Amino acid sequence: MANKNVSVWTSIPFWRRSAAWVTGFAAILLIWLTFDTLGQISMGTDADLKNGVTKRVPAATVINYHIDYKMDAKRGHEVPVIGEKQPFFGKEWSAKEAADLLHLGKLTSQAKNCMNCHTLLGNGAYFAPDLTKAWLDPAWQNGGPLQGMTGKSTVEEAMAEFLQHPSQYPTHARMMPNLGITADEAKGLVAFLKHMSSIDTNGFPRNFSKTVDQFKAGGTNAH
Ligand code: HEC
């Protein structure tokens, strides 16, 4: 009989059953991964910050804290470390104020299309510097050249000044154009950038600390 020697690899019912099992398994895996990701990226609360609970995406009130970036030997890359309280534009922001400011910053970043030139959390273009960790760039800190050129004495004021008049502070062969950003929008954008820098991105962007080390070693900040 012809049937006797038919190998399982040429059996249509075998492949049909296999396809059904693989599709079913992949669907369950994807659903599980979706819920796991949603849990990982859901925003923390102000209470988490007050109690020192580490969240991958902290609450908007993280703008009231100093943010550091430290090597985590176990994970093999830097992670944001939320430190002491620190005034932001001279004050402490309530949960509602901080959320509103962050919202304004996010809307402005979309309205002015920062992603058309910059990268934010892996999305966007590579015409201009990656902004994911821009807040942590020592060039913006006290004594850094970006803060120095604006004549301001805090990171937030220096960034807000730059964002309102970027063409006045060219530091690079490519200049950022004036985008008509108001003082309030600039504050919102700086809150947006500070909050983004506090997100644990598994060390992304990979080369950020390298550019910082070059800068600390006395080279130019590799934009
Ligand atoms: C048309 C392209 C373009 C757009 C749109 C743009 N930028 Fe820029 N941006 C640049 C360029 C080019 C530089 C580098 C300029 C320099 O260093 O002098 C820059 C520099 C910066 C810097 C300083 C660099 C650093 O590493 O800290 C910040 C902060 C910044 N941009 C924020 C923004 C934000 C926020 C938006 C959206 C509101 C935006 N940019 C929209 C081109 C752009």
Residues whose N, C-alpha, C, O or C-beta is under 5 A from the ligand:
A	BS01	HEC	T108 S109 K112 N113 C114 N116 C117 F127 A128 P129 D130 A134 Y169 P170 T171 H172 R174 M175 M176 L189
